[in-house]
Amino acid sequence: MQAAATLFQELSGYLKPDDVAQLESAYQFSERAHQGQFRVSGEPYISHPLAVANILAKWHLDSQALTAALLHDVMEDTAVSKADISKHFGKPVAELVDGVSKLDKIEFQTHEDAQAENFRKMLLAMARDVRVMLIKLADRLHNMRTLEGLAQDKRRRIARETLEIYAPIANRLGLNSIYQELEDLSFRYLYPRRYQVLSKAVRAARGNRREVVGKIREAIQRRLADAGVEATVTGREKNLYSIYSKMHDKHLSFANVHDIYGVRVIVKDVATCYLALGTLHGLYKPIPGKFKDYIAIAKANGYQSLHTTLFGPFSMPIEVQIRTLDMHKIAEAGVASHWLYKSSDASLSELQKKTHRWLQSLIEMQSESGDAVEFLEHLKVDLFPDEVYVFTPKGRIMTLPRGATAVDFAYAVHTDIGNRCVAVKINDELMPLRTELRNGDRIEIITAAHAKPNPTWLNYVVTGKARSHIRHFLRTMRFQESVQLGERLLNQALAAMQTNLAEIGEGPWEKMLKETAAKSSTDILADIGLGKRLAVVVARQLLARGLDDGEAVELRPSGPVVIRGSEGMAVQLAKCCRPIPGDPIIGMITKGHGMIVHTHDCPALAKMRLDPDKILDIEWSPDTKKVFDVNIKIMVANQRGVLAKVAAEIAENGSNIENVAMDPQDGSHYTTMHFTLEVMNRTHLARILRSLRRVPEVMRIARVKG
């Protein structure tokens, strides 16, 4: 094949003869493996791996990566195994091919599960070796270039996947040219009509503005030369998807998008970047608020440039990017510039460090994610492109996604800081933890030794790292609390059979573990606590396995389970009736949620179909120290100052108001107030209600259940 000969000739320019010989061998191996297979376009299948290798050759990737590119589909589409590749081409190549290959041999419940697991496997392989993702991105780029032959629904699915995952990863790795091409190709297949209309408008604008842009470029070139600045000045056109995104996000018409064309200035060093900036600000006035210094504060993907928008002739805004040649190489090739430009440049090594940190964070996230779908959700969050730059108290710059909060910052500093944070100072001022961070904020996190993550944090954190750590902590805590509850429930069930856990030997447990899917006795106890297994059934199974044949289990009444209300997530107080100490209560075991505590007269219970095996006899511990929420409603005369009087009585009786709301005014002389109060027990609540009844404006008062 002529394309193969051209590729090997090109590769001989920078690879050793032995490496080129190995690639020729890999090509022949792949061609034999794919013999008789064709692409949808009708071309022999080998044309695809060859095209992928061609893309990677432009980055001067090493022979191992190029060999893996030629073989990247043989494990997935042919009978060739990983062992075969390892035998012929070495273990590193086999690992690369395996990292890129899909998990087709595993059966998944849904397409989403399969897709998520594929991404997880590929990203973890990338975390070990970034070349896996470079091969995959080249593979996806060629597939997107040749998508035309597929059915429309498949084209749209692949395009959406590319836009949501692959293009942002290319951006995160600094592969700007691939990132923009993947975005435009995805846009073309996701919204074909919009793509056609916009590309036509851009072509027309290109003709109308070519002369103006040319004159501006010449004026910039002249002014820089007069100032003694050696520079290469080129035009730059915004890619179609960026234009579409700007129109969509800011509700603009095409005529109102002025930065379709810009100017790029490339100079010799960093000092000259700032000199060029001052020179251009003297030529055209800068537009306030449109200057960004990505040299002093580089983007997370290593991108560096000065960005400024100038007010040019004919009222035309001109976006200018000023950078050095090394910065330009990194902007176009990202991490691939490590192979493409063998340089000792410090910015390249800094880029590699940043990429390595991000890849390590992927490994950390996946180890704490419950499943592949959750990991993919965290990853999508982390690929969010907009960024804010904030400072630690010691002046270190940290990059976070736009919309990040103080909790995101705490986890970005260190997991332990995130888990133990209780407050935050932003620019030396105490602020809520949910406060969104802005560029230039100075953040100081305040921690406490016994603090722990709050489930409500999940409502406002935006980084994958924070979300995965919080979920992991809550899962771990829930597991431990469920084990403790399961142990108490199992002990109660065993007490009815005249024994207890201490008397159950290892034999019955070992027999039970062999017959179930559980890994350990703690897993079984956790399942009991979470309502996935019934304590009475487990108790009977344990005893049956410990008894001789024919022996019967004698049952006797056992006492109620004692609860304090502070057991954590394993024991939850029902929101419908909000039980408090002193209320008669019953426990309901709900699968996956543990024990839900209701009052005996809870209206919600009447509507439920109750399984007797899942209802527990429970009672309050006499030494409960926790405060509990309770709802009350008060009808009052609609007079000035009545809310203050009611609040004062509540505070006087040692209670805190958690929430207050009032019914809308309907013109009558009376109104109803709804309070959520914190009380110690039923006696405490009764004392508060007695005091409130003495307020002259209070007409009626009642505790709310249901």
C-alpha positions as CSV (number, residue, x, y, z in Angstrom):
1,M,0.0,0.0,0.0
2,Q,1.4,3.4,-1.1
3,A,0.2,5.1,2.2
4,A,2.3,2.6,4.2
5,A,5.4,3.2,2.1
6,T,5.0,7.0,2.5
7,L,4.6,6.6,6.3
8,F,7.8,4.5,6.7
9,Q,9.8,6.9,4.5
10,E,8.7,9.8,6.8
11,L,9.4,7.8,9.9
12,S,13.0,7.0,8.8
13,G,13.7,10.7,9.2
14,Y,13.7,10.5,13.0
15,L,13.5,6.8,14.0
16,K,16.4,4.3,13.9
17,P,16.4,1.6,11.1
18,D,15.6,-1.2,13.6
19,D,12.5,0.8,14.8
20,V,11.3,1.3,11.3
21,A,11.8,-2.4,10.6
22,Q,9.6,-3.3,13.6
23,L,6.9,-0.9,12.4
24,E,6.9,-2.6,9.0
25,S,6.6,-5.9,10.8
26,A,3.7,-4.6,12.9
27,Y,2.0,-3.3,9.7
28,Q,2.2,-6.7,8.1
29,F,1.0,-8.4,11.3
30,S,-2.0,-6.0,11.5
31,E,-2.8,-6.4,7.8
32,R,-2.9,-10.2,8.1
33,A,-5.0,-10.0,11.3
34,H,-7.6,-7.6,9.6
35,Q,-7.6,-9.6,6.3
36,G,-11.1,-9.6,4.8
37,Q,-12.3,-6.8,7.1
38,F,-13.6,-3.6,5.6
39,R,-14.6,-0.2,6.9
40,V,-18.1,1.1,6.2
41,S,-16.7,3.3,3.4
42,G,-15.5,0.0,1.6
43,E,-11.8,0.6,2.2
44,P,-9.7,-2.3,3.6
45,Y,-9.7,-2.0,7.4
46,I,-5.9,-1.7,7.6
47,S,-6.3,1.9,6.2
48,H,-7.6,3.0,9.6
49,P,-4.7,1.9,11.9
50,L,-2.4,3.3,9.2
51,A,-4.1,6.7,9.3
52,V,-3.9,6.7,13.2
53,A,-0.1,6.0,13.0
54,N,0.2,8.8,10.4
55,I,-1.4,11.3,12.9
56,L,1.0,10.2,15.7
57,A,4.0,10.3,13.4
58,K,3.3,14.1,13.0
59,W,4.1,14.3,16.8
60,H,7.3,12.2,16.4
61,L,6.0,9.6,18.8
62,D,8.3,6.7,19.6
63,S,8.3,3.3,17.9
64,Q,6.4,1.6,20.7
65,A,3.5,4.0,20.4
66,L,3.4,3.8,16.6
67,T,3.6,0.0,16.8
68,A,0.6,0.0,19.2
69,A,-1.2,2.4,16.9
70,L,-0.9,-0.1,14.0
71,L,-2.1,-2.9,16.2
72,H,-4.7,-1.0,18.3
73,D,-7.7,-2.8,17.0
74,V,-6.4,-6.4,16.6
75,M,-7.3,-7.5,20.1
76,E,-10.8,-6.0,19.8
77,D,-11.7,-7.1,16.2
78,T,-9.6,-10.3,15.6
79,A,-8.5,-13.5,17.4
80,V,-5.2,-12.0,18.4
81,S,-4.6,-11.9,22.1
82,K,-2.5,-9.7,24.4
83,A,0.0,-12.6,24.9
84,D,0.4,-12.8,21.1
85,I,1.3,-9.1,20.9
86,S,3.6,-9.3,23.8
87,K,5.4,-12.3,22.2
88,H,6.0,-10.6,18.9
89,F,6.4,-6.9,19.9
90,G,7.2,-6.8,23.6
91,K,5.2,-6.2,26.8
92,P,5.1,-2.3,26.7
93,V,3.4,-2.5,23.2
94,A,0.9,-5.1,24.5
95,E,0.1,-2.9,27.5
96,L,-0.5,0.1,25.2
97,V,-2.8,-1.9,22.9
98,D,-4.7,-3.4,25.9
99,G,-5.2,0.1,27.3
100,V,-6.8,1.3,24.1
101,S,-8.9,-1.9,23.5
102,K,-12.5,-2.0,24.6
103,L,-13.9,-4.5,27.1
104,D,-16.2,-6.2,24.6
105,K,-15.8,-9.6,26.2
106,I,-17.4,-8.5,29.5
107,E,-21.2,-8.4,29.6
108,F,-22.7,-5.1,31.0
109,Q,-26.3,-4.3,32.1
110,T,-26.6,-1.2,29.8
111,H,-24.6,0.6,27.1
112,E,-23.9,3.4,29.6
113,D,-22.3,0.9,32.0
114,A,-20.1,-0.6,29.2
115,Q,-19.1,2.9,27.9
116,A,-18.3,4.0,31.5
117,E,-16.2,0.9,32.2
118,N,-14.3,1.3,28.9
119,F,-13.5,4.9,29.8
120,R,-12.4,3.9,33.2
121,K,-10.0,1.2,31.9
122,M,-8.6,3.5,29.2
123,L,-8.1,6.4,31.6
124,L,-6.3,4.3,34.2
125,A,-4.1,2.9,31.5
126,M,-3.5,6.5,30.4
127,A,-2.6,7.4,34.0
128,R,0.2,4.8,33.8
129,D,1.2,5.9,30.3
130,V,-0.1,9.0,28.6
131,R,0.6,7.5,25.1
132,V,-2.6,5.4,25.6
133,M,-4.7,8.5,25.3
134,L,-2.6,10.0,22.5
135,I,-3.3,6.8,20.5
136,K,-7.0,6.9,21.4
137,L,-7.3,10.6,20.5
138,A,-5.7,9.9,17.1
139,D,-8.0,6.9,16.6
140,R,-11.1,9.0,17.5
141,L,-9.9,11.9,15.2
142,H,-9.7,9.6,12.2
143,N,-13.0,7.9,13.0
144,M,-14.6,11.4,13.2
145,R,-13.1,12.4,9.9
146,T,-14.7,9.3,8.3
147,L,-18.0,9.2,10.1
148,E,-20.1,10.0,7.1
149,G,-20.9,6.3,6.2
150,L,-22.6,5.5,9.5
151,A,-26.3,5.6,10.3
152,Q,-27.5,9.0,11.6
153,D,-28.3,7.9,15.2
154,K,-24.8,6.2,15.5
155,R,-23.2,9.4,14.1
156,R,-24.9,11.5,16.7
157,R,-24.1,9.2,19.6
158,I,-20.4,9.1,18.6
159,A,-20.3,12.8,18.1
160,R,-21.9,13.5,21.5
161,E,-19.4,11.2,23.2
162,T,-16.5,13.0,21.4
163,L,-17.8,16.4,22.4
164,E,-18.4,15.4,26.1
165,I,-15.3,13.3,26.7
166,Y,-12.6,13.2,24.0
167,A,-12.5,16.8,23.0
168,P,-12.2,18.0,26.6
169,I,-9.5,15.4,27.3
170,A,-7.5,16.7,24.3
171,N,-8.0,20.2,25.7
172,R,-6.9,19.1,29.2
173,L,-3.7,17.6,27.6
174,G,-3.1,20.8,25.7
175,L,-3.6,19.3,22.2
176,N,-5.2,22.4,20.9
177,S,-5.4,21.6,17.2
178,I,-7.0,18.2,17.8
179,Y,-9.3,19.7,20.4
180,Q,-10.7,22.2,18.0
181,E,-11.0,19.7,15.1
182,L,-12.9,17.2,17.3
183,E,-15.2,20.0,18.4
184,D,-16.0,21.1,14.9
185,L,-16.5,17.6,13.6
186,S,-18.8,16.8,16.6
187,F,-20.8,20.0,15.9
188,R,-21.1,19.0,12.2
189,Y,-22.7,15.7,13.0
190,L,-24.7,16.7,16.1
191,Y,-26.3,19.8,14.6
192,P,-25.8,19.5,10.8
193,R,-28.2,22.3,9.9
194,R,-26.7,24.8,12.3
195,Y,-23.2,23.8,11.1
196,Q,-24.1,24.5,7.5
197,V,-25.7,27.9,8.2
198,L,-22.8,29.0,10.5
199,S,-20.0,27.8,8.1
200,K,-21.7,29.7,5.3
201,A,-21.9,32.9,7.4
202,V,-18.2,32.6,8.4
203,R,-17.2,32.1,4.7
204,A,-19.2,35.3,3.8
205,A,-17.7,37.2,6.7
206,R,-14.2,36.0,5.8
207,G,-14.6,37.7,2.4
208,N,-16.1,40.9,3.9
209,R,-13.5,41.3,6.6
210,R,-10.4,40.0,4.8
211,E,-9.3,43.4,3.7
212,V,-9.8,45.0,7.1
213,V,-8.1,42.2,9.0
214,G,-5.2,42.4,6.5
215,K,-4.8,46.1,7.1
216,I,-4.8,45.7,10.9
217,R,-2.2,42.9,10.7
218,E,0.0,45.1,8.6
219,A,-0.4,48.1,11.0
220,I,0.6,45.8,13.9
221,Q,3.6,44.4,12.1
222,R,4.8,48.0,11.3
223,R,4.3,49.3,14.8
224,L,6.2,46.3,16.3
225,A,9.0,46.8,13.8
226,D,9.2,50.5,14.7
227,A,9.5,49.6,18.4
228,G,12.4,47.2,17.6
229,V,10.3,44.1,18.4
230,E,11.1,41.1,16.2
231,A,7.8,39.3,15.7
232,T,5.8,36.9,13.4
233,V,2.3,38.2,13.0
234,T,-0.4,35.9,11.7
235,G,-4.2,35.9,11.4
236,R,-6.2,33.5,13.6
237,E,-9.8,32.3,12.9
238,K,-12.0,31.1,15.7
239,N,-13.3,27.6,15.2
240,L,-16.9,27.1,14.3
241,Y,-17.9,25.3,17.5
242,S,-16.4,28.2,19.6
243,I,-18.5,30.7,17.6
244,Y,-21.6,28.6,18.1
245,S,-20.9,28.2,21.9
246,K,-20.5,31.9,22.3
247,M,-23.7,32.7,20.4
248,H,-25.6,30.0,22.4
249,D,-24.2,30.9,25.8
250,K,-24.5,34.7,25.5
251,H,-27.6,34.7,23.3
252,L,-25.9,36.6,20.5
253,S,-26.6,36.8,16.8
254,F,-23.7,36.0,14.4
255,A,-23.4,39.7,13.5
256,N,-22.7,40.4,17.2
257,V,-19.7,38.0,17.5
258,H,-16.8,40.3,16.7
259,D,-13.8,38.1,17.7
260,I,-14.2,35.6,14.8
261,Y,-10.8,36.8,13.5
262,G,-7.8,37.6,15.7
263,V,-4.1,38.2,15.4
264,R,-1.4,36.0,16.9
265,V,2.0,37.6,17.6
266,I,5.0,35.2,18.2
267,V,8.2,36.7,19.7
268,K,11.6,35.5,20.9
269,D,11.2,35.5,24.7
270,V,8.9,36.3,27.7
271,A,10.2,39.9,28.2
272,T,9.4,40.7,24.6
273,C,5.8,39.4,25.1
274,Y,5.2,42.3,27.6
275,L,7.1,44.8,25.4
276,A,4.9,43.8,22.4
277,L,1.8,44.2,24.6
278,G,2.7,47.7,25.6
279,T,3.4,48.6,22.0
280,L,0.0,47.3,20.8
281,H,-1.8,49.1,23.6
282,G,-0.2,52.3,22.2
283,L,-1.4,51.5,18.7
284,Y,-5.1,50.7,19.6
285,K,-6.9,51.2,22.9
286,P,-7.4,48.1,25.0
287,I,-11.0,47.1,25.9
288,P,-11.1,47.2,29.8
289,G,-11.6,43.8,31.4
290,K,-10.5,41.9,28.3
291,F,-6.8,41.3,29.3
292,K,-5.6,37.9,30.6
293,D,-2.1,37.1,31.6
294,Y,-1.7,33.3,31.0
295,I,2.1,33.6,31.1
296,A,2.3,34.6,34.8
297,I,-0.6,32.2,35.6
298,A,-0.5,29.4,33.1
299,K,-3.7,27.3,32.4
300,A,-4.0,23.9,33.9
301,N,-3.1,22.3,30.6
302,G,0.2,24.3,30.4
303,Y,-1.1,26.9,27.9
304,Q,0.7,30.2,28.1
305,S,0.0,33.5,26.2
306,L,-1.0,37.1,26.8
307,H,-4.6,37.8,25.6
308,T,-5.8,41.3,25.0
309,T,-8.7,42.7,23.0
310,L,-8.1,46.0,21.2
311,F,-10.6,48.6,19.9
312,G,-9.5,48.6,16.3
313,P,-10.5,50.7,13.3
314,F,-14.1,50.7,12.1
315,S,-15.2,50.0,15.7
316,M,-13.9,46.4,15.2
317,P,-12.6,44.6,18.3
318,I,-9.4,42.6,17.7
319,E,-8.4,39.8,19.9
320,V,-4.6,39.5,20.1
321,Q,-2.6,36.5,21.5
322,I,1.1,37.2,22.2
323,R,3.5,34.3,23.0
324,T,6.9,32.9,22.5
325,L,7.7,30.1,19.9
326,D,8.1,27.5,22.7
327,M,4.7,28.6,24.1
328,H,3.2,28.3,20.6
329,K,4.5,24.7,20.3
330,I,3.0,23.7,23.6
331,A,-0.3,25.5,22.7
332,E,-0.6,23.4,19.5
333,A,0.8,20.1,20.6
334,G,0.4,20.0,24.4
335,V,1.9,16.9,26.1
336,A,2.8,15.6,22.6
337,S,5.4,18.4,22.4
338,H,7.5,16.3,24.8
339,W,8.1,13.9,21.9
340,L,7.8,16.5,19.0
341,Y,10.4,18.9,20.5
342,K,13.2,17.3,22.4
343,S,14.0,20.3,24.5
344,S,15.2,21.1,28.0
345,D,12.7,24.0,28.1
346,A,11.4,24.4,31.7
347,S,7.8,25.0,30.6
348,L,7.8,21.6,28.9
349,S,8.8,19.9,32.1
350,E,6.3,22.0,34.1
351,L,3.6,20.8,31.6
352,Q,4.6,17.2,32.2
353,K,4.4,17.7,36.0
354,K,0.9,19.2,35.7
355,T,-0.3,16.4,33.4
356,H,1.2,13.8,35.8
357,R,-0.7,15.4,38.7
358,W,-3.9,15.3,36.8
359,L,-3.4,11.7,35.8
360,Q,-2.6,10.7,39.5
361,S,-5.8,12.5,40.5
362,L,-7.7,10.2,38.1
363,I,-6.3,7.1,39.9
364,E,-7.3,8.6,43.3
365,M,-10.8,9.4,42.0
366,Q,-11.4,5.9,40.6
367,S,-10.3,4.2,43.8
368,E,-12.9,6.2,45.7
369,S,-15.7,6.0,43.1
370,G,-18.5,3.4,43.7
371,D,-18.7,2.3,40.1
372,A,-17.6,3.2,36.6
373,V,-20.6,5.4,35.9
374,E,-19.8,7.5,39.0
375,F,-16.2,7.7,38.0
376,L,-17.2,9.0,34.5
377,E,-19.5,11.6,36.2
378,H,-16.5,12.8,38.3
379,L,-14.3,12.9,35.2
380,K,-16.8,15.0,33.2
381,V,-17.0,17.5,36.0
382,D,-13.2,17.7,36.0
383,L,-13.0,18.4,32.3
384,F,-15.1,21.5,32.7
385,P,-13.1,24.1,30.7
386,D,-13.5,27.5,32.5
387,E,-11.1,28.2,35.3
388,V,-10.6,30.5,38.3
389,Y,-7.3,31.3,39.8
390,V,-7.1,31.7,43.6
391,F,-4.3,31.9,46.2
392,T,-3.4,30.0,49.3
393,P,-2.4,32.0,52.4
394,K,1.3,31.5,51.4
395,G,0.7,32.9,48.0
396,R,0.6,29.7,45.9
397,I,-1.7,29.9,42.9
398,M,-4.3,27.1,42.5
399,T,-6.5,26.5,39.5
400,L,-10.1,25.4,40.0
401,P,-13.1,25.1,37.6
402,R,-15.4,28.1,37.4
403,G,-18.2,27.8,40.0
404,A,-15.8,26.0,42.5
405,T,-16.5,26.6,46.2
406,A,-14.4,26.8,49.4
407,V,-15.0,23.1,49.9
408,D,-13.6,22.4,46.4
409,F,-10.5,24.4,47.3
410,A,-10.1,22.6,50.6
411,Y,-10.0,19.2,48.9
412,A,-7.7,20.6,46.2
413,V,-5.2,21.5,48.9
414,H,-5.4,18.1,50.6
415,T,-8.0,15.4,51.3
416,D,-7.6,15.7,55.1
417,I,-8.1,19.5,54.9
418,G,-11.4,18.9,52.9
419,N,-12.6,16.2,55.3
420,R,-12.0,18.4,58.4
421,C,-12.9,21.9,57.1
422,V,-15.5,23.8,59.2
423,A,-15.2,27.4,58.0
424,V,-13.4,29.6,55.4
425,K,-11.8,33.0,55.3
426,I,-12.0,34.6,51.8
427,N,-9.8,37.7,51.6
428,D,-9.6,37.7,55.4
429,E,-13.4,37.7,55.8
430,L,-15.4,34.8,57.2
431,M,-17.7,33.4,54.5
432,P,-20.0,30.3,54.1
433,L,-18.3,27.1,52.8
434,R,-20.7,27.2,49.8
435,T,-19.3,30.6,48.6
436,E,-18.2,30.5,44.9
437,L,-14.6,31.5,44.4
438,R,-13.6,34.4,42.1
439,N,-10.3,35.1,40.4
440,G,-7.7,36.5,42.7
441,D,-9.4,35.4,46.0
442,R,-7.1,34.6,48.9
443,I,-8.5,31.5,50.7
444,E,-7.8,30.2,54.2
445,I,-9.5,27.0,55.3
446,I,-10.3,26.6,59.0
447,T,-10.3,23.0,60.2
448,A,-11.4,21.1,63.3
449,A,-10.0,17.7,64.5
450,H,-13.3,15.9,64.8
451,A,-15.1,17.5,61.9
452,K,-16.3,15.3,59.0
453,P,-17.8,15.8,55.5
454,N,-21.5,16.9,55.4
455,P,-23.7,15.2,52.8
456,T,-25.2,18.6,51.8
457,W,-21.7,19.5,50.4
458,L,-22.6,17.3,47.4
459,N,-25.2,19.9,46.4
460,Y,-22.6,22.6,45.6
461,V,-19.1,21.1,45.1
462,V,-18.1,21.1,41.4
463,T,-14.7,19.3,41.3
464,G,-14.5,15.5,40.7
465,K,-11.9,15.2,43.5
466,A,-14.1,16.8,46.1
467,R,-17.2,14.9,45.0
468,S,-15.4,11.5,45.0
469,H,-13.8,12.1,48.4
470,I,-17.0,13.2,50.1
471,R,-18.9,10.2,48.6
472,H,-16.1,7.8,49.6
473,F,-16.1,9.1,53.2
474,L,-19.9,8.9,53.5
475,R,-19.9,5.4,52.0
476,T,-17.2,4.3,54.5
477,M,-19.0,6.0,57.4
478,R,-22.3,4.5,56.4
479,F,-20.7,1.0,56.1
480,Q,-19.2,1.2,59.6
481,E,-22.5,2.5,61.1
482,S,-24.5,-0.2,59.2
483,V,-22.1,-2.9,60.7
484,Q,-22.8,-1.6,64.2
485,L,-26.5,-1.5,63.7
486,G,-26.5,-4.9,62.0
487,E,-24.6,-6.3,65.0
488,R,-27.3,-4.9,67.4
489,L,-30.1,-6.2,65.3
490,L,-28.6,-9.7,64.9
491,N,-27.9,-9.8,68.7
492,Q,-31.6,-9.0,69.3
493,A,-32.7,-11.8,66.9
494,L,-30.3,-14.3,68.5
495,A,-31.5,-13.3,72.0
496,A,-34.9,-14.5,70.9
497,M,-33.2,-17.9,70.2
498,Q,-31.5,-17.9,73.7
499,T,-28.0,-17.1,72.4
500,N,-25.8,-14.2,71.3
501,L,-23.1,-13.4,68.8
502,A,-20.3,-14.2,71.2
503,E,-21.6,-17.8,71.4
504,I,-21.6,-18.3,67.6
505,G,-18.3,-19.9,66.6
506,E,-16.3,-19.5,63.4
507,G,-17.8,-22.6,61.9
508,P,-21.3,-21.4,61.2
509,W,-19.9,-18.1,59.8
510,E,-17.6,-19.9,57.4
511,K,-20.4,-22.2,56.2
512,M,-22.6,-19.2,55.6
513,L,-19.9,-17.3,53.7
514,K,-19.3,-20.2,51.4
515,E,-23.1,-20.4,50.6
516,T,-23.5,-16.6,50.0
517,A,-21.7,-14.0,47.9
518,A,-20.5,-12.2,51.1
519,K,-16.7,-11.8,51.5
520,S,-16.8,-11.5,55.3
521,S,-19.0,-11.5,58.4
522,T,-18.8,-7.7,58.5
523,D,-20.4,-7.6,55.0
524,I,-23.3,-9.6,56.3
525,L,-23.7,-7.4,59.3
526,A,-23.6,-4.3,57.1
527,D,-26.3,-5.9,54.8
528,I,-28.5,-6.4,57.9
529,G,-28.0,-2.8,59.0
530,L,-28.8,-1.6,55.4
531,G,-31.9,-3.8,55.3
532,K,-30.6,-6.0,52.5
533,R,-30.8,-9.1,54.8
534,L,-33.2,-9.7,57.7
535,A,-31.6,-10.3,61.1
536,V,-34.0,-13.0,62.0
537,V,-33.3,-15.0,58.8
538,V,-29.5,-14.6,59.3
539,A,-29.8,-15.7,63.0
540,R,-31.7,-18.8,62.0
541,Q,-29.2,-19.6,59.3
542,L,-26.3,-19.3,61.7
543,L,-27.9,-21.4,64.3
544,A,-29.0,-24.0,61.8
545,R,-25.4,-24.3,60.5
546,G,-24.2,-24.7,64.1
547,L,-26.7,-27.3,65.2
548,D,-26.7,-31.1,64.8
549,D,-29.4,-32.5,62.5
550,G,-32.8,-32.7,64.1
551,E,-32.1,-30.1,66.7
552,A,-34.7,-27.3,66.9
553,V,-34.3,-23.6,67.6
554,E,-36.4,-22.5,70.6
555,L,-37.7,-18.9,70.3
556,R,-38.4,-16.6,73.2
557,P,-39.4,-12.9,73.3
558,S,-36.5,-10.5,73.2
559,G,-36.4,-6.9,74.4
560,P,-36.6,-3.9,72.1
561,V,-33.6,-2.4,70.3
562,V,-32.4,0.7,72.1
563,I,-31.5,3.8,70.0
564,R,-30.0,7.2,70.8
565,G,-30.8,8.9,67.5
566,S,-27.1,9.7,67.0
567,E,-26.2,6.4,65.3
568,G,-25.6,8.3,62.0
569,M,-26.8,7.3,58.5
570,A,-27.7,3.7,59.5
571,V,-30.6,4.9,61.7
572,Q,-32.6,7.7,60.1
573,L,-35.4,9.6,61.7
574,A,-38.4,9.8,59.4
575,K,-38.9,13.3,57.9
576,C,-42.7,12.8,57.8
577,C,-43.3,12.6,61.6
578,R,-39.9,13.7,63.0
579,P,-39.8,11.5,66.2
580,I,-38.2,12.8,69.3
581,P,-37.3,11.1,72.6
582,G,-40.4,10.4,74.6
583,D,-42.5,9.5,71.5
584,P,-43.5,5.9,71.1
585,I,-41.6,4.7,68.1
586,I,-41.2,1.7,65.7
587,G,-38.4,0.9,63.3
588,M,-38.8,0.0,59.7
589,I,-36.0,-1.8,57.8
590,T,-35.8,-0.4,54.3
591,K,-33.6,-2.1,51.7
592,G,-30.5,0.0,51.0
593,H,-31.4,2.7,53.6
594,G,-31.1,0.9,56.9
595,M,-33.6,1.6,59.7
596,I,-36.1,4.4,59.4
597,V,-37.7,5.4,62.8
598,H,-41.3,6.5,62.8
599,T,-43.7,7.5,65.6
600,H,-46.5,4.9,66.3
601,D,-49.1,7.3,65.0
602,C,-47.3,8.5,61.9
603,P,-49.9,9.1,59.1
604,A,-47.4,7.8,56.5
605,L,-47.4,4.3,58.1
606,A,-51.1,3.9,57.3
607,K,-50.4,4.3,53.6
608,M,-47.5,1.8,53.5
609,R,-47.8,-1.9,52.9
610,L,-45.9,-3.1,56.0
611,D,-44.0,-6.4,56.1
612,P,-44.1,-7.8,59.7
613,D,-40.5,-9.1,59.3
614,K,-39.2,-5.7,58.6
615,I,-40.8,-3.9,61.6
616,L,-38.7,-3.7,64.7
617,D,-39.6,-3.0,68.3
618,I,-37.4,-0.1,69.3
619,E,-37.3,2.4,72.2
620,W,-35.3,5.5,73.1
621,S,-32.2,5.3,75.3
622,P,-32.7,7.2,78.6
623,D,-29.4,9.0,78.2
624,T,-29.9,10.6,74.7
625,K,-27.8,13.8,74.5
626,K,-28.6,14.9,70.9
627,V,-31.0,17.7,69.8
628,F,-33.8,16.7,67.4
629,D,-35.9,18.7,64.8
630,V,-39.6,19.0,65.4
631,N,-42.2,20.9,63.3
632,I,-44.9,23.1,64.9
633,K,-47.5,25.5,63.5
634,I,-48.9,28.5,65.4
635,M,-51.9,30.6,64.4
636,V,-51.4,34.2,65.7
637,A,-53.1,37.5,65.5
638,N,-51.7,39.5,62.6
639,Q,-50.0,42.2,64.6
640,R,-46.7,44.1,64.6
641,G,-43.9,42.4,66.6
642,V,-45.7,39.0,67.0
643,L,-42.8,37.1,65.3
644,A,-40.3,38.7,67.7
645,K,-42.4,37.7,70.7
646,V,-42.7,34.1,69.6
647,A,-39.0,33.8,68.8
648,A,-38.1,35.3,72.2
649,E,-40.2,32.7,74.0
650,I,-38.6,29.9,72.0
651,A,-35.1,31.2,72.7
652,E,-36.0,31.7,76.4
653,N,-36.7,28.0,76.7
654,G,-33.3,26.9,75.3
655,S,-34.4,26.0,71.8
656,N,-33.0,27.0,68.4
657,I,-35.1,27.9,65.4
658,E,-33.9,25.8,62.5
659,N,-36.4,27.2,60.0
660,V,-39.5,29.6,59.9
661,A,-42.1,30.2,57.2
662,M,-45.4,32.0,57.1
663,D,-48.6,31.5,55.1
664,P,-49.2,34.1,52.4
665,Q,-51.3,37.1,53.5
666,D,-55.0,36.7,52.6
667,G,-56.2,39.9,54.2
668,S,-57.6,38.2,57.4
669,H,-56.7,39.2,61.0
670,Y,-54.8,35.9,61.6
671,T,-51.8,34.2,60.0
672,T,-50.1,30.8,60.5
673,M,-46.4,30.5,61.2
674,H,-44.5,27.2,60.6
675,F,-41.4,26.5,62.7
676,T,-38.8,23.8,62.8
677,L,-37.3,23.8,66.3
678,E,-34.4,21.9,67.9
679,V,-35.5,20.2,71.1
680,M,-34.0,17.7,73.5
681,N,-37.1,15.5,74.0
682,R,-40.8,15.5,74.3
683,T,-40.7,17.1,77.8
684,H,-38.6,20.0,76.4
685,L,-41.1,20.5,73.6
686,A,-44.1,20.5,76.0
687,R,-42.3,23.3,78.0
688,I,-41.9,25.4,74.9
689,L,-45.5,24.9,73.9
690,R,-46.7,26.0,77.4
691,S,-44.7,29.2,77.2
692,L,-46.0,30.0,73.7
693,R,-49.6,29.6,74.8
694,R,-49.0,32.4,77.3
695,V,-48.3,34.9,74.5
696,P,-51.6,36.9,74.1
697,E,-51.4,36.9,70.2
698,V,-51.2,33.1,70.0
699,M,-54.6,31.7,69.1
700,R,-53.8,28.0,68.4
701,I,-50.6,25.9,68.4
702,A,-49.9,22.3,67.4
703,R,-47.1,19.9,66.6
704,V,-47.1,18.8,62.9
705,K,-46.8,15.2,61.9
706,G,-47.1,13.8,58.4
